[in-house]
Amino acid sequence: MIISYLVFYFIRQPRSSKTFSVIHEKHDFKESLPIQLTSNEFSEKYQRNRGQIKGGTLCFWGHWFGKPYDNLHVIKKVVLNQSENTLIIYFNEQEILTVYNPVGIEEYPDKIKIINADKVRWQWFYYGREKEDKNLMFYEIVKDGNNLIGYSSESPIKTNWDDLTLTKPAILLT
C-alpha cells in the first residue's frame, strides 16, 4: 500500500522543463566523433595509460570472440613494431592481439576501431585450463584482396567464419 502511494505521488509531481534539459545535456544521443590515431600515437598513448578504453569485448571483421559483450579483455600493454608495422596489444589474461599493417585507428569514449589490416591474430590460453603451450589457442584472419580467410586452433566444426565481412572494422574493442 505504501509503495502504491509513493508511485502515485511520484507520478503526480509536476516536472520542470529543466529535468529534461539536464538529462538531454548529459546524454548526447549522437555518436561521439572519434580521435584518429596513427599506430605510433596509439601505442604511445596506451603505453602512458592515457587511453580512453581500458578493455572490452573483441570483434574481428564482424566475427565476435565469444558472444557479443560476453567477456572483458583488459589492455595491459601496447607495443608497436615499427619495422614490421605490427601493433601488438597485451591483455590481462595473457591474451595477445597482433594487428599487421593497421590502418585507420579510431578511439571513441566507449570503443576502439581499427578499420583495416592485412592480418589479425588473436592468441589466448584455453580458459579454465593451465596457461601452458598445449592450451594456447588462436584465431588468425587474413585479408586476401577482397576476401577474408579465417583460421583457428579450434576444430573446424566449432569455428564458423561465415560472418566475416570487409564492411566491418578489422578490430572492434567495445
N, C-alpha and C positions, 0 to 999 in steps of 0.2 A: 504494500500500500504506500509506504513511504517512497519507494523507488518510483512508483507511478506518479506521485505528486511531484517529485523532483524533475522527472522527464517533462511533465506537463508545464511546470514552472519555467524550465529552461526554454522550451519551445515557444512559450508565450512572451518571452522577454523581447523587447524591441531591439533591433540590430542597427547599429550606426553604419553609415557607408564607409567609415574608417576600417571596420573589421575586414571588409572585402579588400580594400586597397592595401592593407598591411599584408594580408595573405597573398595577394597578387604580386606585391613587390618582392616578397620572399621567394616566390616560386615563379621564375620566368619560364614559361612553358615552351619557349623556343630553345632549340638545342644550342648550347654554347659553341662559339667558334673555337676551333682547335688551335693549339700552338703548333706551328710547323717546326720540326726539328731535323737537323742533319743527324746522321749516325753518330758523329763525333759529339755534337751538342747533347744528344740523348744520353750517350754513355757518360759524359762528364756530369750532367745534371743528376743522374741516378747514382753515380759514384759519390757525389756530395750529399746524398739523401735529400735532394730538393725536388724530387719528382712528385707530381700530384697524385699518382696512383701507387698504392703500396702493394697491391696484388689484385687477384680476381680469378675468373674462370677463363679458360682459353678456347678459342675457336680458330681453326686454320682453314682459310678459303671456304667457309661455310660448314666445315666439319667440326663439331664440338668434341672436346675431350671430356668424355663422360656426358652426363645430361647437362643442358644449359643451366648455369648458375647453381650447380650441384656441388661445387668444390671451390676451394680458395687456395691459390698459389701465391705466396708472399715473396716479392722480389727482395733478394738479399744482396745481389751484386750484378753489375753490368760491365762488360768488357768489350771493347772494340778492337778487333784485329785488323788494323788498317791495311796491312799488306795483302790480306785476302778479302777485305771488305766484308767481314763477318762480324755480326753483332751476337754476343753470347750473353744470355740472361740466366743467372743462377737463382734458384728459388729455395724456399725454406725446407723442403723435404728432399733435398739433394737432386731436384729435377733440374734439367738444363735445356734451355731453348736456344737453338742456334739458327740464326737467320742469315742466309747467304745473299749478298748484294741487296740489302734492304733499300727500298725506295718509298718516299712519302710517309715519313713518321709523323703521326698526328697525336698530340696529347690533349685530352679533354679532362674536365674535372672528374669524370666518372669512368674513363676508359682510355686505352691506348690502341691506336690502329697503326699497322704497318701495311700500307696499301698494296705493295708489290714486293716480290723477292724471286730469286731464281730457285731457291730451295729452302725448306724449313725442316728442321729436325728437332723433335721433342723426345727427351730421354727421361725415364723415371724408373724407380725401383717398384716392383710389384707391391702394391700397398698391402700392409699387414704381414709381409714377409721380411726376413733379414735383408739388410742392404749389402748384398754381395753380388758378384758378377752374374751368377746364374739366374738372378731375379731382375736383371736390368732389362727394361723394355724400351721400345722406341716406336715412334711414328716418323716417317720421312715422306714428305710430299715434294715432288719435283715438278717444276714448270717446264714443259717441253713445247715451245711455240704457243699454240692456243689450247694445249691440253695440260691437265694436271694428273700426275700419276702418284698414287699413294702406296706406300709400303709400310709393313708393320711386323713387329716380332710376334704379335698375336696370330692366332690361326686365321686363315682367310675367311672362314665362315663367320668369325666373330667381328671382323672389321669390314664394314661396308663403306666404300668410298663414293657411293652414288651421289652424295650431297656436295661434293667438291665443285666449286664454281668460280670462275675468274671474275664474276661480278661482285664477289665479296672480298674483303681485305685479306691479304696473306695471313695477317695476325690480328686478332681482336682479343684484347685482355680487358674484361669488364667485370 
